[in-house]
Amino acid sequence: MIKEVANKIYKFRLPMPGRLDHINVYLLQENQRLALIDTGLPTPDSWKALNDSLEALNLHFSDLTDIFVTHSHPDHIGQLHRIRKHAPTARLHIHRVELSVLQERSSKPEEAEQRLLEWFLSNGANEMALNPPSGLFSPTPELGTEDRPLAGGEKLVLSEGLEGTWEIIWTPGHTAGHFVILNRARRILLSGDHLLGGISSNIGKYPGSTVDPLGDYMNSLQKINELDLQEIFPAHGLPFKNYRERLAFLLEHHKHRLEKMYAAIEGQPVTATEVVKSIWGDRLDGFDRFLALGETLSHLERLVLEKRVIPEQHNNLTYYRVA
């Protein structure tokens, strides 16, 4: 499904399996350049939807001049390799922190898998260690001479004039190298998974995460709060305008969850997996339970940094107790 959500900004809705049944990727059709924002999952349905969307605009992959990957989750980077075969001259834009994490995993895959296994076991997630969710690691892109590892703060001129200038803002939290794309003149933000209108992004602590993903995320929300925006175009769900109201809700949501996590460990020391069960019960399984474990650990780490909670090691398990 294609929609021109703003002048020369097209939203392509690509299918995904599961409850989160789609991703929005965006096409910026500037006078000088044609930029794709994110790529979709590497599935036949997603590939067909992306092809059909371009063809409906009488465009081809070979017309692309730029590809932006807001972060390395499979629904955002999954089709990159295939797209680049059809658009070999398109310049790739990915944050250097995200690229570094991908490169480390791909250069030492056995070590990455071992870290994940130890992460499951140390947090009491024995069942997930025996049957880990599939598709956790995304492929690492090979950089060409024209590709741009980003640091945040870059201004990219896609067409003449202020309205053709787009700015990269580094927003760590959802992942270590997540970024959003801002057009100050048009007061438009392409927010990736950093800021969604209907659901809260997963803010998890996983192998390869920063020390304090939740703290990073809350600081990144404040960056957006300082902007003057007219509309936000997210990677999932509908565009929205009430971004400051949404920011306030998300900050309060995570503060409330911190208190729920704290309450869950007020008795005897517990593992993160036991906290997951206390908060979510038996409602989650498979990949959702994996996400819940990461979300729990990011909140527990924030409580540790606030000196409200103390982690302890017993028999190769990490337990958390009230300070």
Protein Blocks (a to p, Z undefined) as FASTA:
>chain_A
ZZdfbghiacdddddedjblcdcddddddfkbccdehjbjadfklmmmmmmmmmmnopaf
klpmbdcdfbfcfklmmmmmmmmmmmmmbccdddfklmmmmmmmmmmmmlmmmmmmmmmm
mnopamlmmmgcehkbccdddddfkbccdebhiacdfbgcjklpccddddehjbmkbccd
ddfknopacekjmbcfkbccdddddehiafblmlmmmmmmmmmmmpccfbdcdfedjddf
klmlmmmmmmmmmmmmmmmmmmmmmmccddfklmmmmmnommbgcjllmmmmmmmmmmmm
mmmmnopaccddeehiacdddZZ
